[in-house]
Amino acid sequence: MKTDTRNQPGWAPPMEFDPAAAMPLPPDQEADGAIPLDGHILPPRRRGRGAAKLLVLSLAALVLAAIGFDTADLVTRAFAWSPWAGGALAALAAMAVGSLCVMTGREALAWRRLRRVDGLRQHAIRLLRTGGTGAEAKGLRRDVQALYQHRPALTPALRELDAAITDAHDARETLVLTDRILLAPVDAAAYRLVVAASRDVAVGTALSPAALLDAALVLWRNMRLVREIATLYAARPGLIGSARLVRRMAENIGVAGIAGGGDGLVVDMLGGTLAAALSARLGQGMINGLLTARIGLTAMHLCRPLPFPGDRQPGLDDIRKELLRLPRQVL
Amino acid sequence: MAGIISGLEDRGARAVDGLAQLAARFSGGTLRLGVTGLRRAGKTVFITSLLHNLLQAGRLPFLDVMAQGRFIGARLLAQPDGAIPRFDYENHLAALTAASPDWPHATRAVSEIRVALKFRPAGLVRRRLGGVGTLNLDIIDYPGEWLLDLPMLGQDYATWSAQTLSLMQTEPRLSLAGAFHAALTAVDPGGPADETAARHLAGLYTDFLRACRDSNVGLSLLQPGRFLEPGEMEGAPILTFCPLPPGSAEGRSGTLAGLMAERFEGYKDKVVRRFFRDHFARLDRQIVLVDLLSALNAGEPGMEDLRRSLSATMESFRHGQRSWLNWLGGARVDRVLFAATKADHVAAPQHAALTRLMEGLMEDRMRQIRFDGAAMKSLSLASVKCTDSVLTRHEGRELACVQGIPRGRTQPTVIFPGELPDSHLGVGAAVEDRFRFTDFQPPPGLGRDGRGLPNIRLDQALEFLIGDRLA
């Protein structure tokens, strides 16, 4: 015997309404942009305004206040001793504050540019998913073009893009053309950077005399690679920007579908082990080189103003081949 | 007995075609592109624009071989079949790029052209081995009227007569066929085979077909096509037949019906089958150009006629995946592109609707082709882009319009042709106040920038049709 639903609270009898009063169902907000497409970067996470953040901010404020008080104290004491010394110290303090301001401003600018690239990519993903008219994609294309306006090497590509796109292209076609004409040469350059970095790391690891030294080398080379790629695609990232990039990369290193035959770290490791059978150092070099390559490819995904089209995602294949050629070159 | 022999012969010919296609594929050298489309669908302009863009390596950013910079160049070559006139590319282009540009004249006979494309292969192995690849593209141009003969291949005289006469019993054909109907009641199909009567009837029937073609109601199912565009067969006795009402006299020789049936079979054998065998039997790729907008102008009867004509025509082609084993079954078309032409007559935001409308119209045929295993795609294109999409304000609403020079005028103007319907069903007969798609002139100064004729999605069409052979 089932319970009679009529007795439950909130029950309504069947009835008829005037269609004029009906409103369309609001679209499902969750469905839009929640799940990344295969091989796409996760949208930037809205970071919690949690206790950790409050702690960091308050500590930073405390340190700043302490330094400020100490400096003020120092300057007053110096003035009491001699106006010359006081003046010099005050000037030094002013210079420090000024340069700090300039640096902060630059960081903020670089940070904004990186964020804008993120925004462009999200917009592009949305447009690619929903489709739309060419006019909707025009602003996006202009923004992407503006990123590369001051690169002499890309001037022909920019001109070609302007000539190729007509008013008859829809949003998807506009984005695909932008991708192919403007970003393809940048992709190729970035890929060369990644290959070079992974080779450096592989050789460096194989040849370094101490474990600590090669750890430092790998760290330094990876950071440099990320900065190089970010500079190539969008803007020099700056300190905080780099930190944020690294952080986002940590989130995405598994997500960014690094396409290519025999996908996955396991295969890379196996390749490394095979080389390791020949030489332990060489094997380590291979593994470090491939890890660097993965980091570089993730950075490419992250810094690109448009998502990689499915068929043009950079793969590890060429890098693996390049690394396997290394022993011959070195010996 | 004769049927069996001709069947065997057919099968033998088909196997030869299949083998030839296989051989051509093996050598990788040539590709036959079938440009199919009814009258005024834009075949000639399509071919001209395609050739111009390939020769100039022009506006084709979606063609991978161009985008990747692997394209070396194109050149017109002597066509393989010396008995057919060459496609008059230079004159068609001259008409389009003249000081007062106009569209090429209606095509009156078959012509052929071959263009050789040179490119660097994409694959590492092929690049190392060969260095440079060449693809010969063979294209045929012909009057669209003739295409409608193809469905007749599968019919006998009685079936064709019945079908044609029943079509003539409905508007808008009925009012155009008055004279022919009147003459038809006066003759006895079972009477003696009188040459004068046959000639008279065929003449009236041809007049009826002409009236249909010239009327503005957009009738496209007009058979037989040679009556309208006789080509080199002008005045041949084989062209003097017409549908007759069914009667007991069918097939009996010596009667008028017998004579007509004989000529019908002769027409099928000597004209249609030859046309098909010579030009369509060995197609590798096919593009179907559909002039949806003219049909829409004619309302639901026009759309229905278009659907029926295209569906019936497509039946003659053999679609399917090619494989090593099925060459015995004949050559097969393994890629079919349905293209709604003259996309520049509507504003860019409506292109998607145009494509959808065509997909709806050709749904059955497309499903069949997909089932047969051929790759298929549909898009809307304009071989020569004559208009720009602009926005205007009308009663507080933004309307996407097209700006161009309508035919017969000299100054550009902005036109809102109306919103495309969602479906070809329920369009209704009177559509004057819903949409009016205007024909435009080619814009002045075409091709002066040396970049190939401006077009809409010609590159995507080419990428689908031949892109895989340029890899």
Chai-1 contact restraints between the chains, C-beta under 6 A:
chainA,res_idxA,chainB,res_idxB,connection_type,confidence,min_distance_angstrom,max_distance_angstrom,comment,restraint_id
A,T133,B,P349,contact,1.0,0.0,6.0,A-B,restraint_1
A,G134,B,A348,contact,1.0,0.0,6.0,A-B,restraint_2
A,A164,B,P61,contact,1.0,0.0,6.0,A-B,restraint_3
A,D167,B,A348,contact,1.0,0.0,6.0,A-B,restraint_4
A,D167,B,D388,contact,1.0,0.0,6.0,A-B,restraint_5
A,D167,B,S389,contact,1.0,0.0,6.0,A-B,restraint_6
A,A168,B,A348,contact,1.0,0.0,6.0,A-B,restraint_7
A,A168,B,I456,contact,1.0,0.0,6.0,A-B,restraint_8
A,L177,B,P61,contact,1.0,0.0,6.0,A-B,restraint_9
A,R180,B,A67,contact,1.0,0.0,6.0,A-B,restraint_10
